[in-house]
Every structure is written in structure tokens, then in C-alpha cells.
Amino acid sequence: MVSPVTSAAPVPGAEKITLYCNATIITLNPTRDIILNGALAIQGSRIIDVGKSSSLSQKYQQLPQDVEVVDLASKIVIPGLVNTHSHLAQSLLRGLAEDLPLHSWLCDAIWPLEACYAADDGYVAARLTIAEMLKSGTTCFLESMLTHGSGFENVVRAVGESGIRGCLGKLVKFEESNTKLKISDPRDKDISSMSVASMLEAHRRHHGSFNDRLHVWAAAGTPRGSPLSSHMGIGEACREHDIGLTMHCAEAPKDLTIYRDMYSCSPVEFCQQAKLTGPKTVLAHMVNLDLDVDLPLLHESGTTVAHNPNSNCKLASGIAKVPQMLDAGVNVSLGTDGAPCGNTYDMFREMHLAGIIHKGANLDAGLVGAEAVLEMATINGARALGLQDQIGSLEVGKKADFVVVDPGKLYSAPYDEAQVLEGGLDPITAVVYSCTGADVEKVVVDGELLVDSGKLVKMDEKEIMEAAKSSIRGIRQRSGIKAAKKKGWNFV
């Protein structure tokens, strides 16, 4: 571990400088420096200095302009977590589709529920999800399939008010679901609003909003019998307009059979033929692949795989071959998926599971270590979104998106920064394997403090939860769908 001092000149007469000092800083910079007793200097929305607390404190306290000093003694600072596969509108559906396989989960519960969103339900859901993300350390997310019923404007408004950074994937579809596979999507009643043209209009209106915190992406549905040409229309539009693209791909075991039988190709060959692959493409799940064919194509195209270990296990989709992907040079990021299949949007839980599941599945304790997992949740996620020059690591000139974690609980003991160099518990292991989202003390996005002492600064947590309770009651009544009762268990 080394502790360099890198800096950019502060801007005289501009915004005040905030100096966060006396912390362990896991930079995720190209040389993977971990700075013990380190400091970050923030001015406006940018990091202007990274180095030792002693050096930076002396430097900045001599300046004539206003400098605020924030003491982070015994804390760990990491780049903001980047969730590259999330469903903001689904937080309201938490617990309503338990213990179901993917097909039944979608057709019998999730899609009918989402089809009954009305008025501000999408706004309420987005606020609930964003609040949970922020409190558990997520500073940037990719919404993987924003449906018409959720209301694109609703989610834009929630992102703007909250201060989080987000990429909103607007769902694009060309025709109703394939009846041969007995798949019926009641959300297709709004299919006229899911055109390429509507996606391009949303991009024109909102991309770059809120000091460039909000980006607009396209989201393609899983191909289950729809013509390859339909998906090619999405791919060509995204390439022409330099728009990011995300798609659920090869999630369920049956999906691989569908690609082979209906399209005579592998999942990634389909994506390549449809012009869906590329450096600004995030393919979610990717559990059931033809590895010999698909991994080289992913690497060569620069396409990212969003790994969702929690939801893949809960829906019995399987375990993605992440060790093989990493060995093949594929960029792998992390996602939580939605609340009905993952139950939370806590990226710490995803990191922990990603760090242990592949060891057990492959009987190899050396696979996918804590360092690789933290990279997946930060700089790999930033790269997936085309934002690696702005976020994902703590470096001078990058956006001030970072998280302060308190490792001072019983379940992280005996972590002690003073013992790190002596071979004690290292900070990355503490963050990935011991800490949880509840240990997040502060969250800063674009230089703005959004969580302080574990509490939301700009959002009313109680009001958000009460609104969510009201919204889901109406959605359940309109859809007629309720959580299934557990056999042998009774409410009295």
C-alpha cells in the first residue's frame, strides 16, 4: 500500500473547499492505492486533492478562502457504489412474488402488478428505491427497464429531487409478447408508447439533466420469439445517437434453448447480429451462455455483464460463470435487480454474496476475491455506464461521489487501521465481507452531502414509507394480486 499525494489547484474565490480527513481511503485508482490516514479535498462537484491527512490539512488550512474540515477518524472511504441492474418501480412489489420460478414470477405476478400502476405510483416507488440506495451507499444506478406505466417523468423527477446519479433505461418494444411460448405481458397495452421514437424523445428532453447527473438509455426486452430485426432497430438507433443500451439476456435456463431453437445462435451471437453489443451495452444476468462462443465476443466488443447473484439464486436461474468471464477479460459489474426478486437494493449484500458464491459453486476458495468484488461494484460499474472518467474511483478531477463506511461494529472487529500494515484485517475485506449498508455513515454525490450520520439529508424517510404503503394498496386492489399465504402458517 502506498500513499501518494496528487492535487489540482483550488479555484480562488469559487465554492468553499471541504476537507474530509483522517480516514482510510480505498481509491480504486489505476495503481489501486489505499491511503492510510488519508484525506480528500472537495470543491464544488469535483475532487481537487487526494493524499495524506497531515499534508492536506497543512496545505488547505493556510488558504484564505473558507475550508470546512470533516474528521472521519477510524472510518473507511470508498468510491460510490454503482448498481448496474435495478428496477426502481419494483420496490413497491417487495414480498409479493415469493418462491416462484422466473416464468410464473413474471407472468402471474410482476407484470400484472406493474400494469396497474397509476398516477404517481412510479414516483413513489422511485423515491423509495432511491432512498434505500443512498442510505446503503449507492451513488449511481442503471434502471434496466422503465415501463410506460411507471411514468418516465415520474422517475426523472425523483432523480432530480434526490441528488443521486442515474441512467434511466426506457423500455423499447415492437410487438406483443410471444404467444407460442405462453408468455403474455399485460404491460403491452401501452406498447405504442414503447417505440424507438419515444425513447429518442426522452433522450432529447432529459439526457444530461441536473448537472449531468441523469442520463437516458434504451432498454430492450429479452428476445423470446420476436424478430431479430426488431432488436436490430434498437441497436442501430442507439449506435446512431450514441445512446447506452441495456437488456436482460440469458437469464433463465430456457433462454439458451430459445436462442438456439428460434434464432440458431448463442445469446451473444444474437446480440452481435442485432448490433446490441458494444462498450456502452450492459447485458444483465448472462447466466446461461455458450461460454466458448459468447465470452470471446463479449471481450472483443467491450460489452459489460451485470452480475446479479442474489436474484439469480432466488429465482433459481443459476449462477453466472463470473470467474470465467473475468479470466476472459470481460467487464463484470454488479446489480441488485428489483425488490420482488432480491428484496433489497443494498449493494453491500450483493458484494458479500458475489464474493462467496463462486467459491462454493466451484470448490475453489481463491476465486473472485474481495478486491475483484469491490472493483465490480465501483470502477467496473462506472466503465459499464461510460462514466469511468467521471466516477468509480477517488482521483483528482473526478466527480466527488463517495461513501463513508463505519467499520466500528462488533461484526467488523477487530479491524483497526493502525494494524493494517502489521498484517491485521485489511479494509477491503472489512467492507466486502463484514460491513452492510447499515454501516454507511455519509454519502456524497456530485459534491453534495446526501446522507449524514446514516440519515437522508434531502428526503423524508417516514413520508416516503407512508406513501409507499398507500400506493401498493391501490395497485393490489386494481390488480387483484396478493402475496401467497404460506402453507401451514396462520395469521391470528
C-alpha positions in Angstrom: 0.0 0.0 0.0 1.3 3.4 -0.9 0.1 6.9 -0.2 0.7 9.4 -3.0 -0.3 13.0 -2.9 -2.0 14.2 -6.1 -3.6 17.5 -6.4 -5.3 20.1 -8.6 -5.1 23.8 -7.9 -8.1 25.1 -5.9 -10.1 27.7 -7.7 -9.8 31.1 -5.8 -13.0 32.7 -4.9 -15.1 29.7 -6.0 -17.1 27.4 -3.8 -15.7 26.5 -0.4 -13.4 23.6 0.0 -14.4 20.6 2.2 -11.6 18.5 3.5 -12.6 15.0 4.6 -9.6 13.7 6.6 -8.2 11.0 8.9 -9.8 8.1 7.1 -8.6 5.0 5.2 -9.2 5.8 1.6 -9.6 3.0 -0.9 -9.1 4.9 -4.1 -9.6 2.3 -6.8 -7.2 4.4 -8.9 -5.2 2.6 -11.6 -2.4 1.6 -9.1 -5.0 0.6 -6.5 -3.6 2.8 -3.8 -5.1 2.6 -0.3 -4.2 5.6 1.7 -4.0 5.2 5.5 -4.9 8.3 7.5 -5.8 9.9 4.2 -7.8 12.9 3.1 -10.0 14.1 0.2 -10.4 17.8 -0.7 -13.6 18.6 -2.5 -14.5 21.8 -4.2 -17.9 22.1 -5.9 -18.6 18.8 -7.6 -15.0 17.7 -8.0 -12.2 16.1 -6.1 -9.3 18.5 -6.1 -6.8 16.6 -3.9 -6.1 13.2 -2.5 -3.4 12.3 -0.1 -2.2 12.1 3.5 -4.2 14.0 6.1 -1.2 15.6 7.6 -0.1 17.1 4.2 -3.5 18.2 3.0 -4.5 19.7 6.4 -1.5 21.9 6.5 -1.9 22.9 2.8 -5.6 23.8 2.9 -5.8 25.4 6.3 -3.4 28.1 5.1 -5.7 29.2 2.3 -7.6 32.5 2.7 -10.9 31.0 1.5 -13.4 29.1 3.5 -12.3 25.5 4.3 -14.6 23.1 6.2 -12.8 20.2 7.9 -14.7 16.9 8.4 -13.0 14.5 10.7 -13.5 10.9 9.6 -11.3 9.2 12.2 -11.5 5.4 12.1 -13.7 5.4 9.0 -13.2 3.9 5.6 -13.9 5.9 2.4 -14.8 4.1 -0.8 -16.0 5.3 -4.2 -19.7 5.5 -4.5 -21.2 2.1 -5.4 -22.6 1.7 -8.9 -25.7 -0.5 -9.3 -25.8 -1.6 -12.9 -29.1 -3.5 -12.8 -32.0 -2.2 -10.9 -35.8 -1.7 -11.3 -36.8 1.5 -9.5 -40.5 0.9 -9.8 -40.5 -2.5 -8.3 -39.7 -1.5 -4.7 -43.4 -1.3 -4.1 -43.8 -5.0 -5.0 -41.4 -6.3 -2.3 -42.6 -9.6 -1.0 -45.5 -10.1 -3.4 -43.9 -12.9 -5.6 -42.0 -15.1 -3.2 -40.7 -18.6 -4.0 -41.7 -18.6 -7.7 -39.7 -19.6 -10.8 -39.0 -16.8 -13.2 -41.8 -17.6 -15.7 -44.5 -17.6 -13.1 -42.9 -14.8 -11.2 -43.2 -12.6 -14.3 -46.5 -13.7 -15.9 -48.5 -14.3 -12.8 -47.4 -11.5 -10.5 -44.9 -8.8 -11.6 -46.2 -7.9 -15.0 -49.9 -7.8 -13.9 -48.9 -5.7 -10.9 -46.8 -3.3 -13.0 -49.6 -2.9 -15.5 -51.8 -1.5 -12.7 -49.6 1.4 -11.7 -51.4 4.7 -11.9 -50.8 8.5 -11.2 -47.8 9.0 -9.0 -47.1 5.3 -8.2 -43.9 5.3 -10.2 -42.7 8.5 -8.5 -43.5 7.0 -5.1 -41.7 3.8 -6.0 -38.6 5.6 -7.4 -38.3 7.7 -4.3 -38.5 4.6 -2.1 -35.8 2.8 -4.1 -33.5 5.8 -4.3 -33.8 6.4 -0.6 -32.8 2.8 0.1 -29.9 3.0 -2.4 -28.5 6.2 -1.0 -28.7 5.0 2.6 -26.8 1.8 1.7 -24.0 3.6 -0.3 -25.2 3.5 -4.0 -24.5 6.8 -5.7 -25.2 5.8 -9.3 -27.6 3.3 -10.8 -28.8 1.9 -14.1 -32.5 1.5 -14.3 -32.8 -1.6 -16.5 -36.4 -1.4 -17.9 -38.5 1.6 -17.1 -42.0 0.7 -18.2 -44.6 3.2 -19.5 -46.9 2.7 -16.6 -44.2 3.8 -14.1 -44.1 7.1 -15.9 -40.7 8.3 -17.2 -41.3 11.8 -16.0 -42.1 10.4 -12.5 -38.6 8.8 -12.2 -36.9 11.8 -13.7 -38.4 14.0 -11.0 -37.4 11.6 -8.3 -33.8 11.5 -9.5 -33.6 15.3 -9.8 -35.0 15.9 -6.3 -32.9 13.3 -4.5 -29.4 14.2 -5.8 -28.5 10.7 -6.9 -26.8 9.9 -10.2 -28.8 7.7 -12.6 -29.1 6.2 -16.0 -32.7 5.5 -17.0 -33.3 2.7 -19.4 -36.6 3.4 -21.3 -38.2 0.1 -22.4 -38.4 -0.3 -26.2 -40.7 -3.0 -27.7 -42.1 -3.5 -31.1 -44.8 -6.1 -30.7 -46.7 -8.0 -28.1 -45.2 -11.0 -26.3 -44.8 -14.4 -28.0 -48.0 -16.4 -27.5 -46.3 -19.6 -28.7 -44.2 -19.6 -25.5 -47.4 -18.9 -23.5 -45.9 -15.6 -22.4 -48.4 -12.7 -22.1 -47.4 -9.3 -20.8 -50.3 -7.1 -19.8 -48.0 -4.1 -19.9 -48.2 -4.4 -23.7 -51.4 -2.4 -23.6 -49.0 0.6 -23.7 -46.9 -0.8 -26.5 -47.5 2.3 -28.6 -45.5 4.3 -26.1 -42.5 1.9 -26.2 -41.2 2.9 -29.6 -37.7 3.9 -30.6 -39.1 7.4 -31.4 -40.4 7.8 -27.8 -37.0 6.7 -26.4 -35.2 9.2 -28.6 -37.6 11.9 -27.5 -37.0 11.1 -23.8 -33.2 11.2 -24.5 -33.6 14.6 -26.2 -35.6 16.1 -23.3 -33.8 14.7 -20.3 -30.3 13.4 -21.1 -27.7 15.5 -19.2 -30.2 17.0 -16.8 -29.4 18.0 -13.2 -25.7 18.9 -13.8 -25.4 15.8 -16.0 -26.5 13.5 -13.1 -29.2 12.0 -15.3 -28.6 10.0 -18.5 -31.2 8.4 -20.7 -30.6 4.9 -22.0 -32.6 2.4 -24.1 -33.8 -0.9 -22.6 -34.5 -3.9 -24.7 -36.7 -6.8 -23.6 -35.5 -10.4 -23.6 -35.9 -11.8 -27.1 -38.5 -14.7 -26.8 -39.5 -15.2 -30.4 -39.6 -11.6 -31.6 -37.8 -11.0 -34.9 -34.1 -10.3 -34.7 -34.8 -7.3 -37.0 -36.8 -5.7 -34.2 -33.9 -5.7 -31.8 -31.6 -4.6 -34.6 -33.8 -1.4 -34.9 -33.0 -0.7 -31.3 -29.3 -1.4 -31.7 -29.0 0.8 -34.8 -30.8 3.7 -33.2 -28.5 3.5 -30.1 -25.4 3.4 -32.2 -26.5 6.3 -34.4 -27.3 8.6 -31.5 -24.6 7.3 -29.1 -27.1 6.1 -26.5 -26.4 3.4 -23.9 -28.3 0.2 -24.1 -29.2 -2.5 -21.6 -31.0 -5.8 -21.9 -31.9 -8.8 -19.9 -30.1 -11.7 -21.5 -29.8 -15.5 -21.0 -31.3 -15.2 -17.5 -33.4 -18.4 -17.3 -32.2 -21.9 -18.3 -34.9 -22.0 -21.0 -33.5 -18.8 -22.6 -30.4 -20.6 -24.0 -32.8 -23.1 -25.7 -34.8 -20.2 -27.2 -31.8 -18.6 -28.7 -30.7 -21.9 -30.2 -34.1 -23.1 -31.4 -35.6 -19.8 -32.6 -32.6 -17.9 -33.8 -30.0 -20.7 -34.4 -27.3 -18.8 -32.5 -25.9 -18.3 -29.0 -27.2 -15.4 -26.8 -24.2 -13.1 -27.6 -24.2 -14.0 -31.2 -27.8 -12.8 -31.3 -26.8 -9.6 -29.6 -23.9 -9.1 -32.0 -26.1 -9.7 -35.1 -28.7 -7.3 -33.8 -26.0 -4.6 -33.2 -26.7 -4.6 -29.5 -23.1 -5.2 -28.2 -20.5 -2.5 -27.5 -18.7 -0.5 -24.8 -22.0 1.2 -23.8 -24.0 -2.0 -23.6 -24.9 -3.7 -20.3 -26.3 -7.2 -20.6 -27.9 -8.3 -17.4 -27.7 -11.8 -15.8 -26.0 -13.8 -18.5 -26.3 -17.0 -16.5 -27.0 -19.5 -19.3 -24.4 -18.9 -22.1 -22.5 -20.8 -24.7 -19.2 -20.0 -23.0 -16.8 -21.0 -25.8 -18.7 -18.7 -28.2 -20.0 -16.0 -26.0 -17.1 -15.0 -23.8 -14.7 -14.0 -26.7 -17.5 -12.0 -28.3 -18.2 -10.1 -25.0 -14.5 -9.3 -24.6 -13.9 -8.2 -28.1 -16.9 -6.0 -28.2 -16.3 -4.4 -24.8 -19.8 -5.4 -23.6 -20.4 -5.4 -19.9 -22.1 -8.2 -17.9 -24.2 -7.0 -14.9 -24.0 -9.8 -12.3 -27.0 -10.3 -10.1 -26.1 -13.2 -7.7 -29.0 -12.6 -5.3 -31.9 -12.6 -7.7 -30.4 -15.3 -9.9 -30.2 -17.6 -6.9 -33.7 -16.7 -5.6 -35.4 -17.2 -8.9 -33.4 -20.4 -9.5 -31.9 -19.1 -12.7 -28.5 -20.4 -11.8 -25.1 -18.9 -11.1 -23.3 -16.8 -13.8 -19.9 -18.0 -14.8 -18.2 -14.9 -13.4 -14.7 -16.4 -12.8 -14.6 -17.5 -16.5 -15.8 -14.0 -17.6 -13.1 -12.3 -15.6 -10.5 -14.6 -16.9 -11.6 -13.8 -20.4 -11.2 -10.1 -19.8 -15.0 -9.3 -19.7 -16.0 -6.2 -17.8 -18.3 -7.5 -15.0 -20.3 -5.2 -12.8 -22.9 -5.7 -10.0 -26.6 -5.2 -9.7 -29.3 -5.8 -7.2 -32.2 -6.3 -9.6 -35.6 -5.4 -8.2 -37.1 -5.8 -4.7 -39.5 -8.6 -5.7 -36.6 -10.9 -6.5 -33.8 -9.5 -4.5 -35.8 -8.0 -1.6 -33.3 -5.1 -1.1 -31.3 -2.6 -3.1 -28.3 -3.0 -0.7 -25.1 -3.4 -2.8 -23.2 -4.5 0.3 -25.3 -7.6 0.3 -24.6 -8.2 -3.4 -20.9 -7.7 -2.8 -20.8 -10.2 0.0 -22.7 -12.8 -2.0 -20.6 -12.2 -5.1 -17.5 -12.8 -3.0 -18.6 -16.2 -1.7 -21.0 -17.8 -4.2 -18.4 -18.6 -6.8 -16.0 -20.1 -4.3 -18.7 -22.6 -3.2 -20.0 -23.3 -6.6 -16.5 -24.1 -8.0 -15.0 -25.6 -4.8 -12.2 -23.0 -5.1 -11.6 -20.6 -2.2 -9.4 -18.4 -4.4 -12.0 -17.3 -6.9 -13.4 -13.8 -7.0 -11.8 -12.2 -4.0 -12.9 -9.1 -2.1 -10.7 -6.9 -4.3 -12.4 -8.1 -7.5 -15.8 -7.7 -6.0 -15.2 -4.1 -4.9 -13.9 -3.3 -8.4 -17.1 -4.8 -9.9 -19.2 -2.5 -7.6 -17.3 0.6 -8.4 -14.9 1.2 -11.3 -16.3 -1.7 -13.4 -19.8 -0.3 -12.9 -18.6 3.2 -13.9 -17.0 1.7 -17.0 -20.2 -0.1 -17.9 -22.0 3.2 -18.0 -19.3 5.0 -19.9 -18.6 7.1 -16.8 -15.1 5.8 -15.9 -13.5 9.2 -16.5 -16.0 10.8 -14.0 -16.8 8.3 -11.2 -15.9 4.9 -9.9 -12.6 5.8 -8.3 -11.3 8.6 -6.0 -9.0 10.6 -8.2 -8.3 14.3 -8.8 -10.6 15.8 -11.3 -13.3 13.1 -10.9 -16.7 13.8 -9.6 -17.0 13.8 -5.8 -19.1 10.6 -5.5 -18.0 8.7 -2.4 -19.2 6.8 0.7 -18.0 6.8 4.3 -18.3 3.5 6.0 -18.0 2.9 9.7 -16.3 -0.4 10.4 -16.5 0.0 14.2 -19.2 -2.5 14.9 -18.8 -5.9 16.6 -19.1 -7.8 13.3 -16.2 -5.9 11.9 -13.9 -6.1 14.9 -11.0 -6.3 15.4 -10.5 -4.1 12.3 -8.1 -1.3 13.2 -6.3 0.9 10.6 -3.2 1.0 12.9 -2.8 -2.7 12.5 -3.3 -3.0 8.7 0.4 -2.7 7.9 1.2 -5.3 10.5 -1.0 -7.9 8.8 -4.3 -7.2 10.5 -7.7 -7.3 8.9 -7.5 -5.2 5.7 -10.1 -2.6 4.8 -11.3 -4.2 1.6 -12.1 -7.4 3.4 -13.8 -5.5 6.1 -16.0 -3.6 3.6 -16.9 -6.6 1.4 -17.3 -9.4 3.9 -18.2 -7.7 7.2 -19.9 -4.4 6.6 -23.5 -3.9 5.5 -25.5 -1.0 4.1 -26.4 -0.1 7.6 -22.8 0.9 8.2 -22.9 3.7 5.7 -22.4 6.9 7.6 -22.1 9.5 4.9 -22.8 9.6 1.1 -21.7 12.4 -1.2 -22.8 12.7 -4.8 -21.6 15.5 -7.1 -20.0 17.1 -4.1 -23.3 17.3 -2.2 -23.8 15.6 1.1 -26.9 13.4 0.8 -26.6 11.1 3.8 -25.1 12.3 7.1 -24.8 10.2 10.2 -26.8 7.5 8.4 -29.8 9.8 7.8 -31.1 11.2 4.5 -30.4 14.9 4.1 -32.8 15.9 1.3 -35.6 13.2 1.7 -38.1 12.5 4.4 -37.8 8.8 5.1 -41.0 8.5 7.1 -43.1 10.3 4.4 -41.6 8.1 1.7 -42.5 4.9 3.5 -46.1 6.0 4.2 -46.6 7.0 0.6 -45.3 3.6 -0.5 -47.9 1.8 1.8 -50.7 3.8 0.2 -49.6 3.2 -3.3 -49.2 -0.5 -3.1 -52.6 -0.9 -1.5 -54.2 0.7 -4.6 -52.0 -1.4 -7.0 -53.0 -4.6 -5.2 -56.7 -3.7 -5.4 -56.6 -2.9 -9.1 -54.6 -6.0 -10.0 -56.3 -8.4 -7.6 -52.8 -9.9 -6.8 -51.9 -10.6 -3.2 -48.9 -12.2 -1.5 -49.5 -16.0 -1.3 -50.1 -17.4 2.2 -47.5 -19.8 3.5 -48.9 -23.3 3.8 -49.2 -24.3 7.4 -48.8 -20.8 8.7 -51.7 -18.7 10.0 -52.3 -15.0 10.9 -54.3 -14.8 14.1 
